[in-house]
Amino acid sequence: MKILIVDDNPTNIIIIREILKKEGYRNLVTAASAIEMLEMIGISRENNNELRPKHSDVDLILLDMMMPEMDGIEACRIVQRYEHLKDIPIIMVTAVGDSKKLAEALDAGAVDYVTKPINKVELMARIRLALRLKAEKDWHKERDQRIQDELKLAALVQNAVLSLPLEKEEFEVHAIYQPSFELAGDLYAWYDLGEGRYAVILLDMMGHGISSSLFCMFIASVLKDTVTTYVEPEKVIQELNRRFNQLYIEKQLVQYYFTAIYMVIDTRLQRIDYINAGHPPALLFEGDAREPIMLESNCHPVGLFDRIEATPQSFSYEREGHLALYTDGLLEMVSGDQEEQLEFLIRQLDGEHEWREEPMRAAFFDGAAPGERDDDKCLVWISLKKGK
């Protein structure tokens, strides 16, 4: 426990130091001015009086309010400019009884004050309180840092389950994903079923943060087995609904569910079978057609009810094209009703059928930093190539 005593009067320093020593505090350092104090805690005046903060191991500062050249209030304001120093508790030591000055000192960042002549009982009570509050702050900061480190690790694990780009002669699929927080509730995956058939799914879990991401990771854990076992859209969606409803949580205040679009693409027959469970419509751009085909919702989201009735829809494509699957974070980039949002999306997604990552990033993902967005954003791009 390191305490820094700052006073331009050597007698005052001796008195305070002796009081602290008798109370068992041994790690004491002193400074004869505010400028010396700033240098001791790592703020040094260099070129053009620029302040350059460094690490400090001081746990408490007893700071005289009235000193020549720089008073304690100004020194306190300087300390508060630096994030890594502002949690050091500063107790003002003053002979001034002016309530306005004391209020100014507290506004500048001091946590408390003691008056001269020093009262030992009062001084030790205020020191113990300040150190106890600092210990609690330090504990919370360490805990928050551990949580942040664990969230970053969890985000890496979550990202690792996402499918890598798949490039075949007749079929390609790519994705861009930008979560709104460290952990997210969107999930995409695709599987080569053999004989020119591919399964693709994109889902969006209700909500954000840790709870949604954990539900999402559960679905990721059962997804491959579900898809490869059941394959067909109706059966896959029903099995995911069954699995998700097994996650019974006692006294759960919020009912979680997810929207999803799942499809099986047969590149030999040039046919797409799909179910859209409450998800934004996927867009099929075929050939040079100006208007895309919309793969709209045809059943309710997964997890809302014990059973889900889903009738798959099918259609064929005759020319090369591309499919765009997305979560509603892309739609929410544009204010207005759903029709206006879709018009914006169509304008951005129309054109070449080949995957163009940079234009897609520029259109949808560059800009707001994580934490500033309202929702996760995900785009899955499927290039459909005409069979030979």
N, C-alpha and C positions, 0 to 999 in steps of 0.2 A: 504494500500500500504506500504509494508515493504522494506526498503532499508538498506543494510549492507555496512558500510564504513570500509575498511581495509587499515591500514597504520601503520607502526612502529613509525612514528613521530606524537606525540600527537597534535602538532600545526596544522599540515595538517588536522587532523581529526576535530579539532575545527573549522577551516575555512570552510571546506565543510559542516559540520553540520549546521553552522549558515546560510550559503547560502540557504540550503534546507529548514530550518525552516522559513525563510523569504518568501519563495515561497509556503508555506503552507503544506510542508511535515512534519509530526509529528512522524510517526512510524519509528524511526531511531535507528539502533543498530550499535555498533562498535566492531572491533577486532584489536588487536595490532600486529598480525602476521598471516601468511597464515595458519599455523597449527590451530590456534584458529578459524579462519574462517571456515575451514573444519569441525571442531567439531560443530560449530554453525549451519551449514546447514545439519548436520546429518551424517557426515563422521568422524568416530572416529578410532583412532589407538589403536588396542587391541592386542591380542596375536600375536606375530611375525610380528608386524606392519601390520596386515591384516586390510583392510579398510571395515567397515561395514556401508553401507548407511542406513539412516532413513529418515522419512518424513521431508520436510522443507517447511516453509511458507514464505521464502524470495522471493521478487519479482524482486530485482535488486541488483547487487553487484558493488560497486566502489572499484577497487582493485589496490593498488600500485604495480608497476611493480618490483621495486628493494627493496627487503627486505632480512634481514639475515635469515639463516637456510633454508628457502624455498622461492624462488622468485614467483612473481605473475604468470609468464608464466607456471611454473611447477604446481602451484595450479590450474590454469585454465585447464591444461591437465587432472588432477585428476578428476575435476568436470565433464568433458566431458565423463568420463567412465560410468557414471550412467544415464540411460535413463530418470529417473524421475527428474534429476537435470540439464540435459544439455540444457533445454529450459530457464533456468534462465539467463537473459542477464548480461554479465560481461563487464563493461567499465574499461579499463586500465587507471590509472592515473600515468603519468610518466614525469620525467624531462629529459629523454633520447631522443635525437633527431635522434638517429640512425634508419634509415629507415629499416634496416635488422631486428633489434630488434622489431620494431613495426609490421613488417610483420610476424615475428615469433609469436608474441602475438595473432595476428588475426588468424593465422593458428592453434594456440592452442585452439581456441574457443571463444576468445573475440569478441564482436560485434562492438566495437568502442573504441576510446581512447580520452583522453584530456591531455593536457600538462600543466606542472607547469611553472610559477605560474598560479593558477586557474583563468580562465576568466569566470565570472559568466554567461554571456550570452551564451557563448559556452557550458559550462557545462549543463545549463538547457535545451538547445536545444537538446543536445545529450541524456540527460536523458528522455525527453519527447518522443523522437523518439524511444528509446529502449523500454520504457514502452508501447507505442502504438503498437509496433511490438509484444511484449509479449502478450498483451491483444488479439490481433488477433490470435496468435498461440493458446492461451488458448481456445478461442471461437471455433476454428477449431477442437481442440482435443476433446472438450466437444461434439461438433456436431458429430464427427466421432464415439465417444463412444456411443452416442444415436443411431446412425445408426446401429452400430454393435449389440447393445442390441435388436433393432427391428428386425434385420436380424435373430438373434438367436431365437427370439419368432416366427417369420414367418417360420423358419425351423422346429420348433416343431409342428406348425400347419400343415405344409406340410407333415410331417412324420406321423401325426395322421390320415390322410386320407388313408394311405396305408393299404391294407388288412392284417389282422393277419393270421398266419398259419391255414390251414384247414386240419383236419385229420378225414377221414371217413374210414369205413371198406374197401371200394373198391377204394378209391381215397385220395391222399394227395397232398398238395401244400405248398411249403415254398419259402422264398426269402431272399436274402442278397442284401443290397443296400448301396453303398458308393458314395455320391456326391463329385464332384470335388471342389465345393465351398459350402458356407453356404446354398445357395438355389440351387435347381437342376431342371433338365428338364426331368427326367425319372419318369414314373408312372406305377405302376402295381396294378391290382385289380382282384378279382375273386368273383363269386356269385354262391350260391347253387340255381339252378333253379327248384329243386324238381324232384322226380321220377328218381333219379340217373343221372341227367344232371347237368353239371357245365360249367359256362362261365369263361374264363380266358383271360385277355388282358395285354399286355406289350407295352408301347409306349415310344418313345424317341423324345423329342422336339428339334428342331433345336436350336443350340446355348447354352449358359450358362447364369447363373446369374439371376438377378431380372426379366428381361423381359420374359425369357423362363419359369421361375418358375410361373409367373403370368398366362401365357397362359396355362401352365400345370394345375394350380389350377382351371382355368375355365373348362377345360375338366373334371377334377375330379368332379366338381359340377354337371355336366350333365350326368356323366357316368352311374351311377346306374339306373337312370330313362330311359336312352337310352337302356341299355342292357336288363332290365326287360320288357320293352315295346316291343322292336323289336326282341330281342333274336338272330335271325339268322345272321350269319356273314355278308352277303351282306348288309342287311338292317341296321345293327349296324354301319358299316363303312360308309355307305352313309349318315346316320343321323349325325354321328360325323363330317363328311366333311361339311354338311350343317350348323351345329351349329358353327363350327370353322370359316367358311367364314362369319358368321354374325358379327364377331369381326372386323368391318371395322375401321381402324385408319387413319385419314386424314394425308397426307404427310408422310406416313410410308415409311422409307428408305429401310427397310429389309422386305422381304416377309417370314413370319414364316410358318412353316409346321411341321408335325411330321410323323415319321415312326411308324408303329404299327403291331403287330400280335395279332389277335383275334381269339379265337377258342371256340367251344362248344363241350364238351366231354360227350358222352353218355356212361356211364359205363355199362348199361344193354345190349345195342347193341354192345358195345366195338367198337365205331366208333368216329372219330374225324372229325369235319367240321371246316374249317379255311379259313381265308384270311390273307395274308401277304402283307401289304401295304408298300413296299420298305424297310422292316426291314431285318436285318441279319437272315439267315435261322435258324429256330428252329430245334433241333436234337431229333429224336425219337430212343431210344435204346430199342429194344424189345428182350426179352429172352436172349440168349447168342450169338446173332448175332454180328459179329465183326464190321460191317459197319452200321452206323445209317442211318435212313431215314431222308432226309432233307426236311423241310417244307419251300420251297423257295418263294421268292417274286412273287406275281402274279398280282399286280397292283401298281400304282404309290403312293407316300406318300399322306397323308391326308392334305388337305388345299392348295395344289398347284393350283387346278382348281376348278371352280364352281361345276362341276359334276365329280363324280368318278365312273368309270365302274369297277366293281369287281365281278368276278365269283368265288364262293367258291369252294374249293376242299375238297374231303373226302377220307378217307381211314380207314380201320379197323385194329385192333390189336387183335391177338389171344392169345398172352402170356403176362405175366407180363412184365412191362418195365418202362421206365421213359422218360419224355420229358424235355429238357433243353431249356429255352427261355432266351435270354440275349441281352444286348445292346452292341453297337460296342466298348464301353470302354474295354470290355474283349478281343476283337480281337486285339485292339491296344497295348496290352501288349507285343505282339510279332512283331518284325520287319519282313518285307518281304511282299510277295503278299498275297492275300486273301486265296489262297489254303494252304499256309504255316501256316497262322493264324488259319484256320479251323482245320488243322491237329493237332496243339497244343491243341486247344480246345477239340477236340474229345478224345485225349489221357487223358486229365484231367477229362473229364465227363463220360468216359466209366467205366464199372464195375458194382458194386452193384446198384440195383434199389432203395434201401432205401435211404432216405435223410441222408447225413453225413455232418453236418454243419462245423465241425472243419477242415476236409480236404479241403472243398471248400473255406473256409476263407484263409487257408494257401496257397492255389494255386492261388487265384485271388485277395484277398483283403488285406492281410497283407503286409506291406512294406511302400510305399510312404504315407506321411501325406497329409490331405486335403489341397488343394491349390497347391500341387506339381504335381497333375495328370492333363492330358490333357482333360479328359472326365469323365463323370459320369460312374460308373460301377454298373450293376445290373444283378443278376442271379435269375431266377425263376425255381424251380425244381418241376416237377409234377410226382408223383409216381402212376403208373397205375397197379392196382391189378386185377388179373383174377376174373371175376364174378363167383358166385357159382350157 
